[in-house]
Amino acid sequence: MNIRVVYQFEGGAWHLSSPDIKRWVGGAKTLTEARKLAIEGVEFCLESKDFIIEEIFDLSASYRLG
């Protein structure tokens, strides 16, 4: 199962959410931490490790990637 995770960078922090999981959001200081939280959060919500995360970066995050 593919799960979309949207990353935004605002106010010096990374924010993440998924249009595929209702009312699920997260926040982290670094992108590495945000990615780890995304995996843990999706596992928790789905009660499964059988998924693939499709990362989507909005414009606020895209410039930070280089």
C-alpha positions as CSV (number, residue, x, y, z in Angstrom):
1,M,0.0,0.0,0.0
2,N,1.3,3.4,-0.9
3,I,0.9,6.2,1.6
4,R,1.5,9.8,0.6
5,V,3.4,12.0,3.2
6,V,3.5,15.7,2.6
7,Y,6.4,17.6,4.1
8,Q,6.3,21.4,4.7
9,F,9.0,23.6,6.2
10,E,7.7,26.5,8.2
11,G,8.9,28.5,11.2
12,G,12.2,26.6,11.3
13,A,10.6,23.2,11.6
14,W,9.4,20.4,9.4
15,H,5.7,19.6,9.4
16,L,4.2,16.4,8.0
17,S,0.8,15.1,7.2
18,S,-0.9,12.6,4.9
19,P,-4.0,12.9,2.8
20,D,-4.3,9.2,3.2
21,I,-4.6,9.1,7.0
22,K,-7.2,11.4,8.5
23,R,-6.2,13.7,11.4
24,W,-2.5,12.6,11.3
25,V,0.2,15.2,11.6
26,G,3.7,15.4,12.9
27,G,6.5,17.9,13.4
28,A,10.3,17.7,13.8
29,K,13.4,19.9,13.8
30,T,15.2,18.1,11.0
31,L,14.1,16.3,7.9
32,T,15.8,13.1,9.1
33,E,13.8,13.2,12.2
34,A,10.6,14.0,10.2
35,R,11.2,11.0,8.0
36,K,11.7,8.7,11.0
37,L,8.5,10.0,12.6
38,A,6.6,9.5,9.3
39,I,7.5,5.8,9.3
40,E,6.7,5.3,13.0
41,G,3.4,7.3,12.6
42,V,2.2,5.4,9.6
43,E,3.0,2.1,11.2
44,F,1.1,3.1,14.3
45,C,-2.0,4.3,12.3
46,L,-2.1,1.3,10.0
47,E,-1.1,-1.2,12.6
48,S,1.1,-2.7,9.8
49,K,4.6,-2.4,8.3
50,D,3.2,-3.3,4.9
51,F,3.4,0.1,3.2
52,I,5.5,2.4,1.0
53,I,5.8,6.1,1.8
54,E,5.6,8.4,-1.2
55,E,7.3,11.6,-0.1
56,I,5.7,14.9,-1.4
57,F,7.5,18.2,-0.7
58,D,5.5,21.4,-1.0
59,L,7.1,24.6,-2.2
60,S,8.1,25.7,1.3
61,A,10.2,22.5,1.6
62,S,11.5,22.1,-2.0
63,Y,14.1,24.9,-1.8
64,R,15.6,23.3,1.3
65,L,16.4,20.1,-0.6
66,G,18.8,21.8,-3.0
